[in-house]
Amino acid sequence: MLNLPGYQETNQIYDGKRTLVYKSIQNSTGQSVIVKVLRNRYPSFNELVQFRNQYIITCHLQHPAIVQPLGLERYNNGYALIMPDSGAIALSKYWQNSEQTLANFLNIGIQLAEAIHYLTQQRIIHKDIKPTNILIHPETGQIQLIDFSISSLLPIEQQQLINPNVLEGTLAYISPEQTGRMNRGIDYRTDFYSLGVTFFELLSGKLPFESSDPMELVHCHIAEKPKFPLKTQVPEVLQEIVIKLMAKNAEERYQSALGLKHDLERCLQQLETTGKTRSFELGERDVSDRFIIPEKLYGRETEVQILLDAFDRVSNPFGNSPHTPTKGGEGRAEMMLVAGFSGIGKTAVINEVHKPIVRQRGYFIKGKYDQFNRNIPFSAFVSAFRDLISQLLGESDANLANWKQKIL
């Protein structure tokens, strides 16, 4: 129950793991508002920072697709975020109870592309695009984005390798680079991937990757290609747009929201003119508004391939035999040394094999001796195996039991 001075609760409209949302009346104005509070009575420092973050980021944004907060007030040991009540509902709820036509989808998609373009202009990465974070007004069809709690103002950031259960964002919608297992930075194009997952769900009625195992979902985002159902009624051109949005490498996705908007508008124009859509070359107007250096390693293909060949020999010691050992099973072992002068790029070469190893469900761990901190024996090995333990703890109970048996 909400007990915030100056506000009278009418009903609770959302009950999440971390937050509660109420519809209330502001006593001073009689205005209907939405009040969002933290569920935990004693929130952590990170929870408080994220809650303030969504207010700080959105309070200066001026766009019809962004819900601008009315204020941030102290509440118990945390905060209460006050937002206007426009009568909008979650897109997930709206889509279940509305006419699911291609025209309706395209109008929603065009608005979302416009909203993400505005965020890109403001140098904001949302990082949690999904149907429950998208509101739509049932009468006007106006789209609004909410929940900027983990949004970033940095042009690019790195995600550390951590347990998938505590990753920022929603595991079913996060981009491959958000998993921390791609050796790639997170930039504005991560929102395109999450938008692609949202589009896939709206068009097909289900998520592209479904699993109760967090590590399985992480693997799917990194290695598996989304596939629409065989008997789907989704036009081929829309399937191609979704596949482009959900490309594993950010360089292969749309590079601008305006490029996506143009393709969606072309689909809508075809639909209104001929009653159907046909395929065309995507991305004709897709030009990035910023200079981005691709995160690709050049000139080290031979060295990287040598490392990958070694991994293949270790993971498949019987060659083409069908009796390939499973992950963590018995096999051969090899040691390879990567040598070179300081700053020549040894770490970059090693990191380049990260994604192929994870794609094959292997464990990638690394440790490095610090030349300025030599007083800790075996520090590199300690760091490497700390990474391994962190990854193992993210596995299912069955896999954990298997590893426990092998270790003990």
C-alpha positions in Angstrom: 0.0 0.0 0.0 1.3 3.4 -1.0 1.6 5.9 1.9 3.1 9.0 0.3 2.1 12.4 1.8 0.3 14.5 -0.7 -1.0 11.6 -2.8 -4.0 9.4 -2.5 -3.6 5.9 -3.9 -6.4 4.6 -6.2 -5.1 1.2 -7.2 -1.9 -0.7 -7.9 -1.2 -1.3 -11.6 2.2 -3.1 -11.5 3.9 -5.5 -9.1 7.4 -6.3 -10.2 10.5 -7.9 -8.7 12.1 -4.5 -8.0 9.4 -1.9 -8.3 5.7 -1.2 -7.5 3.6 1.2 -9.6 0.4 2.9 -8.4 -2.2 5.1 -9.9 -2.8 8.0 -7.5 -4.4 11.4 -7.2 -2.2 14.4 -6.4 -4.0 16.2 -3.6 -2.8 19.7 -4.4 -4.0 19.6 -8.1 -6.5 16.8 -8.2 -4.4 15.4 -11.1 -4.2 11.7 -11.8 -0.6 10.6 -11.6 1.5 7.4 -11.7 3.8 6.8 -8.7 6.7 4.3 -9.0 8.5 3.2 -5.9 11.1 0.6 -5.0 9.7 -2.7 -3.7 12.6 -3.3 -1.3 12.0 -1.4 1.9 15.8 -1.2 2.4 17.1 -0.8 -1.2 20.8 -1.2 -2.1 23.0 1.6 -3.3 22.7 0.4 -6.9 18.9 0.4 -6.7 18.9 4.0 -5.5 21.3 5.1 -8.2 19.3 3.4 -10.9 16.1 4.9 -9.6 17.6 8.4 -9.6 19.1 7.8 -13.0 15.7 7.4 -14.7 14.6 10.8 -13.3 17.9 12.6 -14.2 17.9 11.3 -17.7 14.3 11.9 -18.6 13.5 15.2 -16.8 15.1 17.3 -19.6 13.9 15.2 -22.6 11.3 16.9 -24.7 9.6 14.4 -27.0 6.0 13.0 -27.2 7.4 9.4 -27.1 9.2 10.0 -23.8 7.3 10.2 -20.5 8.7 13.2 -18.7 8.5 12.9 -14.9 6.8 15.4 -12.7 9.1 15.0 -9.8 11.2 12.7 -7.6 10.3 12.6 -3.9 11.8 10.9 -0.8 9.8 7.8 0.2 10.7 5.6 3.1 14.4 4.7 2.5 14.2 5.3 -1.2 12.4 7.5 -3.7 9.0 7.9 -5.4 9.0 8.8 -9.1 5.9 10.9 -10.0 4.8 10.7 -13.6 1.7 12.0 -15.5 -1.1 9.6 -16.1 -1.9 9.8 -19.8 -4.1 6.7 -19.8 -1.6 4.7 -21.8 -1.1 1.0 -21.2 1.7 -1.5 -21.7 2.3 -2.5 -25.4 2.3 -6.1 -24.3 -1.2 -5.8 -22.9 -2.5 -3.6 -25.8 -1.2 -6.0 -28.5 -3.0 -9.0 -26.9 -6.3 -7.3 -26.9 -6.1 -5.3 -30.2 -6.4 -6.0 -33.9 -3.0 -7.4 -34.8 -2.8 -6.0 -38.3 0.4 -5.3 -40.3 -0.7 -1.6 -40.6 -1.0 -1.4 -36.8 2.4 -3.0 -36.3 4.1 -0.7 -38.8 2.6 2.4 -37.2 3.9 1.3 -33.9 7.3 0.4 -35.4 7.7 3.8 -37.1 7.0 5.6 -33.8 9.5 3.4 -32.0 12.1 4.2 -34.6 11.5 7.9 -34.2 11.8 7.6 -30.4 15.1 5.7 -30.6 16.4 8.3 -33.2 15.6 11.0 -30.7 17.5 9.1 -27.9 20.4 8.6 -30.3 20.5 12.3 -31.0 20.6 12.9 -27.2 23.4 10.4 -26.9 21.3 8.1 -24.7 21.3 4.3 -24.8 18.1 2.9 -23.3 19.4 -0.7 -22.8 16.1 -2.3 -21.9 13.7 -2.0 -24.9 10.8 -4.5 -24.5 7.0 -4.5 -24.8 6.5 -3.9 -21.0 8.7 -0.8 -21.2 6.7 0.6 -24.1 3.3 2.3 -23.4 0.6 3.0 -26.0 -2.5 5.1 -25.7 -5.4 2.9 -26.8 -7.3 5.7 -28.4 -4.6 7.8 -30.1 -2.0 5.0 -30.7 0.7 7.3 -29.3 3.8 5.4 -28.2 5.9 6.3 -25.1 9.1 4.8 -23.7 9.5 4.3 -20.0 12.0 2.9 -17.4 15.4 4.6 -18.1 16.8 3.1 -14.8 19.8 1.4 -16.5 20.1 3.8 -19.5 23.5 5.3 -20.2 24.8 8.6 -21.4 28.2 7.1 -22.4 28.8 6.8 -26.1 30.2 3.3 -25.5 30.7 1.1 -22.4 32.0 -2.3 -21.5 30.0 -5.1 -19.9 32.0 -7.3 -17.6 31.6 -11.0 -17.5 29.2 -11.7 -14.7 26.4 -14.1 -13.7 23.6 -13.9 -16.3 21.1 -13.7 -13.4 22.4 -10.2 -12.5 23.0 -8.7 -15.9 21.5 -5.3 -16.5 18.4 -5.5 -18.7 16.0 -8.3 -19.4 17.7 -11.5 -20.4 15.2 -12.4 -23.2 15.7 -9.0 -24.9 19.4 -8.1 -24.3 21.9 -7.8 -27.1 24.8 -10.2 -27.5 27.3 -7.5 -26.3 25.2 -6.9 -23.2 26.0 -10.4 -22.0 29.6 -9.5 -21.5 30.7 -12.5 -23.6 31.3 -10.9 -27.0 34.5 -8.8 -26.4 32.5 -5.9 -27.8 31.5 -2.6 -26.4 27.9 -1.5 -25.8 26.7 1.5 -27.9 23.4 2.8 -29.3 23.0 -0.1 -31.6 22.3 -2.4 -28.7 18.8 -0.9 -28.6 18.3 -2.0 -32.2 18.8 -5.6 -31.2 16.3 -5.3 -28.3 13.9 -3.6 -30.7 14.3 -6.5 -33.1 13.4 -9.0 -30.4 10.3 -6.9 -29.6 9.3 -6.8 -33.3 9.8 -10.6 -33.5 7.5 -11.1 -30.5 4.8 -8.8 -31.8 4.8 -10.4 -35.3 5.1 -14.1 -34.3 3.5 -14.1 -30.9 6.5 -15.6 -29.1 10.1 -14.7 -28.3 12.9 -15.7 -30.7 14.7 -17.6 -27.9 12.9 -19.3 -25.0 14.6 -21.2 -22.1 14.4 -21.4 -18.4 18.2 -21.7 -18.3 19.9 -18.3 -18.2 23.1 -19.6 -19.7 21.1 -21.2 -22.6 19.5 -17.8 -23.3 22.9 -16.1 -23.3 24.2 -18.8 -25.7 21.2 -18.2 -28.0 21.7 -14.5 -28.2 25.4 -15.0 -29.0 25.2 -17.9 -31.5 21.7 -18.8 -32.6 19.9 -17.1 -35.5 16.2 -16.2 -34.9 13.8 -18.2 -37.0 10.2 -17.4 -37.7 7.7 -20.3 -37.6 7.5 -22.1 -40.9 3.8 -21.4 -41.4 4.1 -17.7 -40.4 2.0 -15.0 -42.1 4.7 -12.4 -41.6 5.8 -10.9 -44.9 9.3 -11.7 -46.0 10.5 -8.1 -46.0 9.5 -7.7 -42.4 11.3 -10.9 -41.5 14.4 -9.5 -43.2 14.1 -6.3 -41.2 13.9 -8.2 -37.9 16.9 -10.4 -38.8 18.9 -7.3 -39.7 18.0 -5.7 -36.4 19.0 -8.9 -34.5 22.4 -9.3 -36.2 25.0 -10.6 -33.7 27.5 -8.0 -34.7 26.5 -4.4 -34.3 28.2 -3.5 -37.6 25.7 -5.7 -39.4 22.6 -4.1 -37.9 20.9 -0.9 -38.9 23.3 2.0 -38.2 20.6 4.6 -37.7 17.0 4.6 -36.5 16.2 6.8 -39.5 17.3 4.0 -41.9 14.9 1.7 -40.0 12.1 4.2 -40.1 12.5 4.7 -43.9 12.2 0.9 -44.5 9.2 0.6 -42.3 7.5 3.6 -43.9 8.2 2.0 -47.3 6.5 -1.2 -46.2 3.5 0.8 -44.9 3.3 2.7 -48.2 3.3 -0.5 -50.2 0.6 -2.0 -47.9 -1.7 1.1 -48.3 -1.2 1.2 -52.0 -1.3 -2.5 -53.1 -2.6 -4.2 -50.0 0.7 -6.2 -49.6 4.4 -5.8 -49.1 7.2 -7.0 -51.2 11.0 -7.3 -50.6 13.4 -4.5 -51.4 17.0 -3.6 -50.6 17.1 -2.7 -47.0 19.1 0.2 -45.6 19.1 2.5 -48.6 18.8 5.5 -46.3 20.8 3.9 -43.4 23.7 6.2 -42.7 25.1 6.7 -39.2 25.4 10.2 -37.9 28.7 9.5 -36.1 32.1 8.1 -36.9 32.5 4.6 -35.4 35.6 2.6 -35.7 34.6 -1.1 -36.0 35.8 -3.3 -33.1 37.5 -5.7 -35.4 41.0 -6.9 -35.1 43.0 -6.6 -38.3 46.2 -8.3 -39.3 46.1 -11.0 -36.7 44.0 -13.6 -38.5 46.8 -16.2 -38.6 47.5 -15.9 -34.8 43.8 -16.0 -33.9 43.2 -19.1 -36.2 46.1 -20.9 -34.5 44.4 -20.4 -31.1 41.0 -21.5 -32.4 42.5 -24.6 -34.0 44.0 -25.5 -30.6 40.6 -25.0 -29.0 39.0 -27.3 -31.6 41.6 -30.0 -30.9 41.0 -29.8 -27.2 37.2 -29.7 -27.4 37.0 -32.5 -30.1 40.0 -34.8 -29.4 38.5 -37.6 -31.4 38.2 -35.5 -34.6 35.0 -36.4 -36.5 34.0 -39.1 -34.0 30.4 -38.9 -32.8 31.7 -39.5 -29.3 32.7 -35.9 -28.8 33.0 -35.2 -25.0 30.5 -32.8 -23.5 31.5 -29.5 -21.9 33.6 -30.2 -18.9 34.3 -33.8 -20.1 37.6 -35.6 -20.4 39.8 -34.8 -23.3 43.2 -33.6 -24.2 44.9 -30.4 -22.9 47.3 -28.0 -24.6 49.2 -25.0 -23.5 50.0 -22.1 -25.8 52.1 -19.0 -25.1 51.4 -15.7 -26.7 54.5 -13.5 -26.5 55.4 -10.1 -27.7 56.5 -6.6 -26.7 54.4 -4.5 -24.3 51.5 -2.9 -26.1 51.8 -4.9 -29.3 48.3 -6.4 -28.9 48.7 -9.8 -27.1 45.5 -9.2 -25.0 43.5 -8.1 -28.1 44.5 -11.4 -29.9 43.5 -13.5 -26.9 40.2 -11.7 -26.5 39.4 -12.3 -30.2 38.8 -16.0 -29.5 36.3 -15.2 -26.7 33.2 -15.2 -28.9 34.0 -18.4 -30.9 34.7 -20.3 -27.7 31.5 -19.1 -26.0 29.5 -19.9 -29.2 30.6 -23.5 -28.9 29.5 -23.4 -25.2 33.1 -23.4 -23.9 34.3 -21.4 -20.9 36.6 -18.5 -21.6 38.7 -17.4 -18.6 41.7 -15.1 -18.5 44.2 -13.8 -16.0 47.0 -11.3 -16.3 50.0 -10.5 -14.2 50.2 -6.8 -13.3 53.7 -5.5 -13.8 53.1 -2.9 -11.1 51.7 -5.4 -8.6 54.1 -8.4 -8.4 53.7 -9.2 -4.7 50.8 -11.6 -5.1 51.8 -15.1 -6.0 49.9 -16.7 -8.9 47.6 -13.7 -9.1 46.9 -14.3 -12.8 45.7 -17.9 -12.1 43.6 -16.6 -9.2 41.9 -14.1 -11.4 41.3 -16.6 -14.2 39.8 -19.2 -12.0 37.7 -16.6 -10.2 36.2 -15.9 -13.7 35.5 -19.7 -14.1 33.8 -20.0 -10.7 31.6 -17.0 -11.6 30.5 -18.6 -14.8 29.9 -22.0 -13.2 27.7 -20.4 -10.6 25.4 -19.1 -13.4 24.8 -22.7 -14.6 21.7 -24.8 -13.8 21.6 -27.0 -10.7 22.2 -30.1 -12.8 25.3 -28.7 -14.3 26.5 -27.4 -11.0 26.1 -30.9 -9.5 28.0 -32.4 -12.4 30.9 -29.9 -11.9 30.9 -30.6 -8.2 31.3 -34.3 -8.8 34.2 -33.7 -11.2 36.0 -31.3 -8.9 35.6 -33.4 -5.8 
